[in-house]
Amino acid sequence: MENSTIDKLPKGWKSVPSDLGSDQTTFKGVNWGKAMMWIFLLSDTFIFSCFLISYMKGRASTVVDWPNPSEVFALHVGGFPVPLLLIAIMTFVLITSSGTMALAVKYGYEKNRKMCGYLILATAFGGLTFVGMQAFEWTKLIHEGVRPWENPFGAKQFGSYFFMITGFHGTHVSIGVIFLFIFARKVLRGDFDTGKRGYFTTMKSDYVAIEILGLYWHFVDLVWVFIFAFFYLW
């Protein structure tokens, strides 16, 4: 670069947005989109951590008996209550979808368009199944009288914590499912092979985007493991 061109560049703190807005790789060896996803997931980790810490504090400080998960989340099969049956199926479906997402990333980097697209679709349907079962669980509890301000099974705080935390996580899963269907269409259409630009960006598409979406989906699965342990096993 010529000295005259360098002299025209912003100096001091004003150079920061100029550098970050250029086509440079801010984090050496790390894709820009991947770095931004990690930063987003870190901020989301703080939010979920605050929710779960608040849950522990509320549960430890209440003088009223906390609801028994085996009773609250039991399903009746053949007239007999089966503790945590629905939750076990939900967890299995979500963890399995994490496996299909990992395989989609693998086949994406191998440029196997069909396998990558089909595995993303399988992941999306897994997430959709999870959200559907969560909606059924919410409907069941609401029908039984559980509200954010009321709970026939014990401590009233249970309802507010449950709907807030599982609802926040379910929103993450729902957003992920939407993007999974969008990405499946883009993969099967060949957008990542031709480098077609997206709707809201001038950047060309490539298979790194699949890995970035995978990071989000694995995070959602990991958070569910903690919610599962706190709400359903404790």
C-alpha positions, 0 to 999 in steps of 0.5 A: 500500500502506498504511503499516501493511502496509508496516511488517509486511514483513520488514526487512534480509536477511530481506526477500530470500526474501520478495521473491523468493518473491512475485509480483514480477519480480526481473529487470526485463523478464525472465521469472522462469523464463527468468532461472532457466534462464539461471542453471542453464545458467551453472552447467552451463557451468562443469561442462562446462568443467571436464570439457573442461579436465580432458580437455585436461590429461589428453590433453596429459600422457599419454606414451602415444599418444592414439587416432586418432578416425578409427580409433576412431569409424569405421563399416564400410560395404560392407567399407570403414571410413568415418571419423566417419560415425556422428558426422557423422549424430549432429551433423546430427540434433542441430543440425537439432533445434535448428532445429525447436525455434527454429521451435516457439518462433516458432509458440508465440508466434504461438499456432499450436498445431498447428505448435508441437506438431508441431515440438516432437515433431519435436525430441523424435524428433531427440533420441531418434534422437541418444540411440539412435545414441549408445547404438549408439556406446557398444555398439560401443566396449565390444564392441571393448574400450574401458572407463573403465580400459582402451583397446586403441586407446591411452592408457587415460585415453581411455575414462574421459574419453569415457564420462564426458563423452559420458554426462553430455551424453547424460543432458542430452539424454535429460532434454530429450527427456522434457520435449519429449514432455511439452510437446508433449502440453501444447501439442497439448492446449491447456494453454498457450491456456487457462492450465492449471496444471502438475502440480507448480506453481500457476503458470499455463502460457503459451508462455514455457515453450516458449522456456525449454525451447528455451534448454535444448535450444539449450544442449545442442546448443552443448555437443555442438559443443565435445564434437564438436571435442574428441573427434572432430576433435582 
